[in-house]
């Protein structure tokens, strides 16, 4: 088996998050346009933002993969054909596809763009991988239900040049490779068309047939029972095993996450991968730092999923359905001029407050906010309204694309 340097593939919900992912260590990002992807509730990219994002990534040596991974109905096909024509002009590096009809259209309309097969296509054996290779796919994303042993067997039975992509971190789906009907059944919003309402995260109770309206909670504790709810995948401790299995791309889940989440996870996995490839002992020694960083971002609890065999019942969460949030995202630094940082603000902060500058190289620097000016240059004591542009003087200089956050 050839030596493989794994790609770190990071999700981006918007142009801001794409730039953050690239600056904080992504080799590639995956994004969705305004249609035909499986995260319709994400901000997603307009055509202009997508062009700018692709240009930005390429300028920084990163790639862009675009999701076109709905399971199409008849009414979708003409629109997909038009969309693929637009993508041909934009020039992303790969398309992530689940539907064979869309795959065939992509091969016809934009053959120069790599075609990757989505996890949504239920890719569970080497025969399936070889089938897609013969159709012209460069890469296949493994189903989440596979163990590392099975992935290693797939690697042994497919061409060396074919790439394997697997999830390394993020939310797990209760349904088989994401093929869920709960959202459609409860709300009429089709998960396989990009409109999932995540009913697996809801709290449930039992109703007895002859006593309607009497809701009987099935308590595991005082919070109730979340019977469909999985812990989040985290394989930060198992990068050597992921590499040994022959995986080419380590995929982070989360196209609806904030820039703070993306920066934290990208930076941590970037350092962990690089440390391991440089010196396995360094990787092992730095494990407490990786774990601490990962625990600082939005998460629930962690599991290794199916990678080491069938998960135990402990892979479900029964003690809490709430995300733990220890940091608040305050904004991202734009240009810095004459000691003032141009900030695209996301949450409230005030003069005199101590916040943190989060840097791509792994440093977190505590600083005090010295001054806040609005766009007209008027001094103000606080920044109460999110999504405005401010000019902020900090105790220590920040750099462009640094993330500002506050510990809660």
C-alpha positions in Angstrom: 0.0 0.0 0.0 1.4 3.4 -0.9 2.0 6.0 1.8 -1.0 8.2 2.1 -1.0 11.7 3.5 -4.7 12.2 4.4 -6.6 15.2 3.3 -8.4 17.2 6.0 -11.8 18.0 4.6 -13.8 20.6 6.5 -17.5 21.8 6.0 -18.4 25.4 5.3 -21.9 26.8 5.6 -20.9 30.3 4.2 -18.1 32.3 2.6 -17.0 33.4 6.1 -16.8 29.9 7.3 -15.0 28.7 4.1 -12.3 31.3 4.6 -12.0 30.3 8.3 -11.7 26.6 7.4 -8.9 27.3 4.9 -6.9 29.6 7.2 -7.2 27.2 10.1 -5.9 24.2 8.3 -8.3 22.6 5.8 -6.7 20.9 2.8 -10.2 21.0 1.2 -13.7 22.3 2.1 -17.1 21.0 1.1 -19.9 23.4 0.5 -23.5 23.5 -0.9 -25.1 25.8 -3.3 -28.6 27.1 -2.9 -30.1 23.9 -4.3 -29.6 20.2 -4.7 -27.6 19.6 -1.5 -28.6 17.9 1.7 -28.4 20.9 4.0 -31.2 23.2 2.8 -31.3 24.9 6.2 -27.6 25.9 6.1 -26.8 29.4 4.8 -25.2 27.9 1.7 -23.5 29.7 -1.1 -24.9 32.1 -3.7 -23.3 31.8 -7.1 -21.1 34.9 -6.4 -20.0 33.6 -3.0 -19.2 30.2 -4.5 -17.0 31.8 -7.1 -15.2 33.9 -4.5 -14.8 30.9 -2.2 -13.3 28.7 -4.9 -10.9 31.5 -5.9 -9.9 32.1 -2.2 -9.4 28.4 -1.6 -7.3 27.9 -4.7 -5.2 31.0 -3.8 -4.4 29.3 -0.5 -3.7 25.8 -1.9 -7.0 24.3 -0.8 -9.7 22.5 -2.8 -13.4 22.9 -2.9 -16.0 20.1 -3.2 -19.6 21.0 -3.9 -22.5 18.8 -2.8 -25.1 17.9 -5.4 -26.2 14.9 -3.3 -30.0 15.0 -3.1 -31.9 11.9 -4.2 -33.6 13.5 -7.1 -37.2 13.3 -8.2 -38.3 13.8 -11.8 -39.0 17.5 -11.2 -35.4 18.0 -10.0 -33.6 16.8 -13.1 -33.9 19.8 -15.4 -32.8 22.1 -12.6 -29.8 19.9 -11.8 -28.7 19.9 -15.4 -28.8 23.7 -15.4 -26.9 23.9 -12.1 -24.2 21.6 -13.3 -23.7 23.9 -16.2 -23.2 26.8 -13.8 -20.7 24.7 -11.7 -18.7 23.9 -14.9 -18.1 27.6 -15.3 -17.1 28.1 -11.6 -14.6 25.2 -11.6 -14.7 23.5 -8.2 -12.4 20.5 -7.7 -15.1 17.9 -7.1 -18.8 17.2 -7.0 -20.3 15.0 -4.2 -23.1 13.0 -5.7 -25.5 10.3 -4.5 -27.9 9.8 -7.3 -26.9 7.8 -10.4 -28.9 10.1 -12.7 -27.0 13.2 -11.4 -23.7 11.3 -11.7 -24.4 10.6 -15.4 -25.4 14.2 -16.0 -22.2 15.5 -14.3 -20.1 13.1 -16.5 -21.7 14.5 -19.6 -21.8 18.2 -18.7 -18.6 18.8 -16.6 -16.4 15.7 -17.1 -13.3 17.7 -16.0 -14.6 18.1 -12.4 -13.9 15.0 -10.2 -17.0 13.0 -9.2 -17.2 11.7 -5.6 -19.9 9.4 -4.4 -21.7 10.6 -1.3 -22.1 8.5 1.9 -25.8 8.9 1.1 -25.4 6.3 -1.6 -24.8 3.6 1.0 -21.3 2.5 0.1 -20.6 -0.6 2.2 -18.5 -3.0 0.2 -15.6 -3.1 -2.3 -17.9 -4.3 -5.1 -19.8 -1.0 -4.9 -16.5 0.9 -4.8 -15.3 -0.9 -8.0 -18.6 -0.3 -9.7 -18.3 3.5 -9.1 -14.7 3.4 -10.2 -15.7 1.9 -13.5 -18.4 4.6 -14.0 -15.7 7.3 -13.6 -15.8 8.2 -9.9 -12.5 9.3 -8.4 -13.6 8.9 -4.7 -16.2 7.1 -2.7 -17.3 8.2 0.8 -17.8 5.2 3.1 -21.1 4.6 4.8 -20.9 5.4 8.5 -21.8 1.8 9.4 -18.4 0.4 8.3 -15.7 -0.7 10.7 -12.0 0.2 10.1 -11.5 -3.6 9.4 -14.1 -3.4 6.6 -12.5 -0.2 5.2 -9.1 -1.9 5.1 -10.6 -4.8 3.2 -12.1 -2.3 0.7 -8.7 -0.7 0.2 -7.2 -4.1 -0.5 -9.7 -4.8 -3.3 -9.9 -1.5 -5.1 -7.4 0.3 -7.4 -4.5 2.2 -5.6 -5.5 5.4 -7.4 -9.1 5.3 -6.1 -9.7 7.4 -3.0 -11.6 6.6 0.2 -13.2 9.3 2.2 -14.5 8.7 5.7 -15.9 10.8 8.5 -13.6 11.4 11.4 -15.6 13.8 13.5 -19.2 15.2 14.0 -22.8 14.2 14.3 -23.9 10.6 13.7 -27.2 9.8 12.0 -29.6 7.3 13.6 -30.6 6.0 10.2 -28.7 3.9 7.7 -26.2 6.3 6.0 -28.6 9.2 6.5 -31.6 7.6 4.7 -34.1 8.8 7.2 -37.9 9.1 6.8 -38.7 10.5 10.2 -38.5 14.1 9.2 -40.8 13.5 6.2 -43.3 11.6 8.3 -43.5 14.1 11.1 -43.2 17.4 9.3 -43.4 16.7 5.5 -39.8 17.9 5.1 -37.7 15.3 3.2 -34.3 14.6 4.6 -33.2 13.2 1.3 -34.1 16.4 -0.4 -32.1 18.5 2.0 -34.8 19.6 4.5 -34.2 17.4 7.5 -35.7 18.8 10.8 -33.6 16.4 12.9 -36.4 14.6 14.8 -33.7 12.2 16.1 -32.8 15.0 18.5 -36.3 15.4 19.9 -37.5 14.3 23.3 -40.1 11.5 23.2 -42.7 10.0 25.5 -45.1 7.0 25.3 -48.8 7.3 24.8 -51.0 4.3 25.5 -53.7 3.6 22.8 -56.8 3.8 25.1 -55.6 6.8 27.0 -54.9 9.5 24.4 -53.4 12.7 25.8 -51.7 11.0 28.7 -47.9 11.3 28.0 -45.8 8.8 29.9 -42.1 9.7 29.8 -39.7 6.8 29.8 -37.2 8.2 32.2 -33.6 7.4 32.2 -33.0 10.4 34.3 -34.7 13.7 35.0 -34.2 15.0 31.4 -36.2 12.2 29.8 -35.2 9.8 27.1 -33.8 10.6 23.7 -34.2 7.2 22.1 -32.9 8.1 18.6 -30.0 10.3 19.7 -26.4 9.3 19.1 -23.3 10.8 20.6 -21.0 12.7 18.2 -18.2 10.9 16.4 -14.7 11.8 17.5 -11.6 9.9 16.2 -8.9 12.3 17.4 -7.3 9.5 19.4 -7.3 7.1 16.5 -5.7 8.9 13.6 -3.0 6.1 13.2 -5.7 3.5 12.8 -7.6 5.7 10.2 -4.4 6.1 8.2 -3.6 2.4 8.5 -7.0 1.6 7.1 -6.0 3.3 3.8 -8.3 6.3 4.1 -7.4 9.2 1.9 -9.6 12.0 3.2 -10.7 12.6 6.8 -14.1 14.3 6.7 -15.5 16.6 9.4 -19.3 16.7 9.6 -21.0 20.0 10.2 -22.2 22.2 7.3 -24.5 24.1 9.7 -21.8 24.9 12.2 -20.3 28.3 13.1 -16.9 29.7 12.2 -15.8 29.2 15.8 -16.7 25.5 15.7 -15.0 25.1 12.3 -11.9 26.9 13.4 -11.6 24.9 16.5 -12.0 21.5 14.9 -10.0 22.3 11.8 -7.1 23.6 13.8 -7.1 20.7 16.2 -7.2 17.9 13.6 -4.7 19.8 11.4 -2.2 19.8 14.3 -3.0 16.2 15.3 -2.5 14.8 11.7 0.7 16.8 11.2 2.1 15.8 14.6 1.5 12.1 13.9 3.1 12.2 10.4 6.1 14.1 11.8 6.6 11.9 15.0 4.0 9.5 16.5 5.5 10.1 19.9 4.8 13.9 19.5 1.2 13.0 18.6 0.7 10.8 21.7 2.4 13.5 23.9 0.1 16.2 22.6 -3.1 14.2 23.0 -4.3 16.1 26.1 -4.1 19.3 24.2 -6.1 18.0 21.3 -8.8 16.6 23.7 -9.0 19.9 25.6 -9.4 21.9 22.3 -12.1 19.6 21.0 -13.9 19.7 24.3 -14.0 23.6 24.1 -16.2 23.7 21.0 -19.9 22.9 20.7 -20.4 19.2 21.3 -22.5 16.7 23.1 -20.6 13.5 24.0 -18.2 11.4 21.9 -18.2 8.0 20.4 -16.0 6.1 18.0 -19.2 5.1 16.1 -18.9 1.8 14.1 -15.2 2.0 13.5 -14.3 -0.7 16.1 -17.4 -2.8 15.6 -21.0 -2.5 16.4 -21.5 0.4 18.9 -22.8 -0.5 22.3 -25.9 1.1 23.9 -23.6 3.6 25.5 -23.3 5.3 22.1 -26.7 6.8 22.7 -27.1 9.8 25.0 -29.5 9.4 27.8 -28.2 12.0 30.3 -28.5 15.1 28.1 -29.7 16.3 24.8 -28.3 19.8 25.1 -25.1 20.9 23.5 -22.3 22.0 25.8 -21.1 25.4 24.8 -18.1 26.8 26.7 -17.2 29.6 24.3 -19.2 32.3 22.5 -18.2 33.3 19.0 -17.7 37.1 18.9 -16.5 37.7 15.4 -13.8 37.4 12.8 -10.9 39.8 12.3 -10.8 41.6 8.9 -8.0 44.0 8.0 -5.9 45.5 10.8 -4.9 49.2 10.4 -3.3 51.6 12.8 -4.0 49.3 15.8 -7.7 48.9 15.0 -9.1 45.5 14.0 -12.1 45.5 11.6 -14.4 43.0 13.2 -17.5 41.4 11.7 -19.3 41.1 15.0 -21.4 38.0 15.8 -22.2 38.5 19.6 -22.1 41.2 22.2 -18.9 42.3 23.9 -17.9 45.5 25.8 -14.9 47.8 26.4 -12.8 46.5 29.3 -13.9 42.9 28.8 -11.3 40.2 28.5 -11.8 38.0 25.4 -9.6 35.6 23.5 -7.9 35.8 20.1 -7.9 32.3 18.6 -5.0 31.9 16.1 -4.5 29.3 13.4 -1.2 28.1 14.8 -2.8 26.9 18.0 -2.3 29.8 20.3 -5.2 31.3 22.3 -4.3 34.8 23.6 -6.4 36.5 26.3 -6.7 40.3 25.6 -8.7 43.2 26.9 -10.9 45.2 24.7 -9.5 48.8 24.8 -11.8 50.7 22.4 -14.8 50.0 20.2 -15.7 52.3 17.3 -18.7 52.0 14.9 -18.3 52.3 11.2 -18.6 56.1 11.4 -15.7 56.2 13.9 -17.9 57.0 16.9 -16.7 55.5 20.2 -19.1 53.2 22.0 -18.9 51.2 25.3 -20.2 48.0 23.9 -21.1 46.1 20.8 -24.7 45.1 21.5 -26.0 44.2 18.0 -24.7 41.2 16.2 -23.8 41.3 12.5 -22.4 44.8 12.4 -19.0 45.9 11.4 -16.9 47.5 14.2 -13.3 48.8 14.7 -11.8 47.4 17.9 -8.5 48.2 19.7 -7.2 45.2 21.6 -4.4 44.9 24.1 -2.4 42.8 21.7 -2.6 43.0 17.9 -4.7 40.4 16.1 -4.3 39.3 12.5 -6.6 39.0 9.6 -8.9 35.9 9.9 -8.2 35.4 13.6 -11.3 34.4 15.5 -12.5 36.3 18.6 -14.3 34.4 21.3 -15.4 34.7 24.9 -15.1 31.9 27.6 -18.5 31.4 29.3 
